[in-house]
Amino acid sequence: MVRIDGDGWKEALGEYGRTRDALYQGRVPRPKAEGVTIKDACNAYRTSKLRLLEAGELSPRTFADSQPARIVTTELRRHAGTLDTPNPRRAKS
């Protein structure tokens, strides 16, 4: 067997490595994301806020309040109209 230059074996191996677990578990692999993902944007935002905290330009409380997970979940709940809805799991019976 003779390998041909540019046959894409490295890309194929990378794709297999990315989708292997899902395939073995019988799930459909997630499509490869193109461009900036929400995770990438949140990580960049968090890193910028962490740098401000380390420089003393941001208080620890403001840093904690500006975490992407808190912001995203709050906005999702607000959009879904559940922000002011009590959690039924926490309701006393």
Salt bridges, closest charged atoms under 4 A:
ASP7 OD2 - ARG3 NH1 3.11
GLU15 OE2 - ARG18 NH2 2.91
ASP21 OD1 - ARG20 NE 3.99
GLU54 OE1 - ARG51 NH1 3.34
ASP65 OD2 - ARG61 NE 3.84
ASP65 OD1 - ARG70 NH1 3.08
GLU75 OE2 - ARG78 NE 3.61
